[in-house]
């Protein structure tokens, strides 16, 4: 049985598992309570961040790496275009942009604005991170002007990666999406697998579920 540890970016993994119809269980990790109080999880990931995945003898951390593992291990699947498919370059770019360019940068905006001491919330690093997010978002906006999804005409795992990051930015109150991005996020959030993932991820549902279509 595949076990996913932690929500947050783990939502990407759960969503992908639902899209692929793979059996799994979600094991919560309470970061606010402190991972030092969760020795079982620290055995899985001594670095103490989420998500992590255990599948038999395989243990992985980092959400996009986990996604690539699942797609390769349990594919082939239309969620990951073949390397010879014309859609593959865009797929590969946006699969990684969703984390490296979008979620990673907006994370520092979120923690600065919500967790830093009041006097340190408007800091140079947070402003720079927001600039990075906005510049990478421009690539998403340009792609949406061309195609309905990140890799073209069909939904792929790249959309899971990017849509999660856009959800994170907006639901945290850190960024207001434009019309094109909002329409895109609403469209992918109507997928049945997204709704099932949201039902599984209770903390995520409580945070942004009220904004999802049909909720």
N, C-alpha and C positions, 0 to 999 in steps of 0.2 A: 504493500500500500504506500503510495506517495504521501509524504507528510510535508505540509507547508507550515513554516514557523513564522508567525507574525503577519499582521495586516500592513497598513501603510503601502509601500511599494509592493508588498505581497499581494495586494489586490490585482495587480497585473497578472501575477502567476495564477491566482484562482480563476480569473476571467479566462485566461488561456486554457486552463484545464477544463473549464466548462465548455469552451468552444470545441475542444478536441474530444469531449465526452470521455475523459479519463477519470477513473476513480481516485479519490484523494481524501485526506482529512486535514482540517485546519487546526493548528495548535496555537492558541493565542500567546503572545509575549507582551507583557505590560512594561513598556519602557518607562512610564511615569513612576512606577513602583520601584524601578531600578533593576537592571539585568543582574546585578550582583546578588539579588535575591532569587535568581532563577538558575540554579546550578545545572539543571538538565539542559537548558538552552545554551549555556556557556560551553558545555561539552561539544555541542553542535557547531557553534560559532564563538570562539573565545574573544573575538573582536566586539561582540555584543550588539551588532546592528542587525536589522531585519530588512528583507526576508531571508530565510534559509530554506533549503529543500533537502529532504532525505528520501532517496529512492533506492532501496536495497543497500548496496555498498557505496553508492554515490552520494556525496554531500556537496552542495553548492550554495554559495551566497552571491549576492548581486542579482537584481531582478531580471535584467536583460540577459545575463549569462544563463540564468535558470531557464528563461524562455527559449533561448537558442538550444539548450540541452534538450528540453522537452520536444521541441520541433524536430530535432535531428533524431532523437532516440525513438520517438513514437510516430514519426512521419513515414512516408511523405503526406503532406497536407497542403491544401490550397492556401492555408494561412502563411506559408513560407514558399514563395515562388522558387522554382528551380534556378540555379545559377545561370543557366543559358536563356532563361526567360527575359524578354526585354524589360519586364517590370522589376527585375532583381536589383539593379543599382539603386532605384528609388526606395525600394523596400529596405535594403540594407542601410541606406543613409538614414531614413526616418526611424527605423527600429532603434538605432543608437542615438539619434538626435533627441528622441523622447526623454532619454535619461541624461546623457552627457551635456546636451545643450539647454534643455528645458527644466526637467525636474530637479537636477542638481543645482542649477543656479537659483531657481525660485525657492528652494529649501532654505538658502541662506537669507533670503528676504523674509521668509516666514519666521524663522527663529529669531532674527534680529528684531522684527516688529512685535513679536509676541512674548519672547522669553528674555530678551536682554533687559538690563536695567534701563529705566526710562531715559536717562541721559545718554545712553549709548544706542538707542534704537535707530536714530537717523544717522547712520555712519557711512563712511566712504565705501566700505566693503559691500554693504547691503545695496547701496545705490549702484555700484558697479555690477553686482549680480543681477539686478533688475535690468540694466542695460544689456547684459549678455542674453538674458531671457528674451527681451524684446527683439534683439537682432536675430536670434534663432527662430523666433516666432514668425518673422518675416518670410522665412523659407517655407513654413507651413502655409501661410496665407497665399504665397505665390503658387504653391502646389494645388491648393484648393480652387484657385482660379482656373486651373487646367483640368483637374480630375476630381471626382467625388471622394476618393480615398488617397492615402499617402502613396500607395504604389500603383495607382491607376484606377481602373473601374471596379475592382473587387476589394473587399475587406481583407486585410491581412494582419498579422501580428504587429506590424508597424503601427497600425491604428490603435492597438491596445496600448502600446508604449507611449504614443503621442497623446492620445485622448486622456490617459491617466494624468499626464503632466498638466494638461490644460484644466482638468477637473481640480487638481491640487492647487493650481494658481488661483482659480476663481473661488473655490469653496473656502479657501483660507482668507479671502478678502484682500489678497495681494495684487490682483490684476482683474480688470474688466475685459472680457473677450469682445472682439468685434463681431459683427453680424455673421461673417463667413465662418469664423471659428465656432461661434455659438451654435449655428445651424449644424455644423459638422459634429460637434460633441453631442447634441441632441439626437442626431441620426444614429450614431453608433451606440448611444445609451439605450436605444429602443430594442437592441438585440436581446433575444431571450437569454443568451449566455451571460450578458452583462447583468440582467435582472437576477438571474440565479446566483451569480457571484455576489451581488449586493445583498441578497438574502442570507448568504453564508457569512459574509463579513459584517457582523453586527455593528462593530464600532464605525466602520466606514459608512454603513447605511445610516447610522444615527447622525453622522457628520454631514454627509451630502445627499442622503437619500431623498430628502424632501424636494431637492431641485431636479431629480431625475424625471424624465417624461413618464407620465402615468402614475406618479407618486403623489 
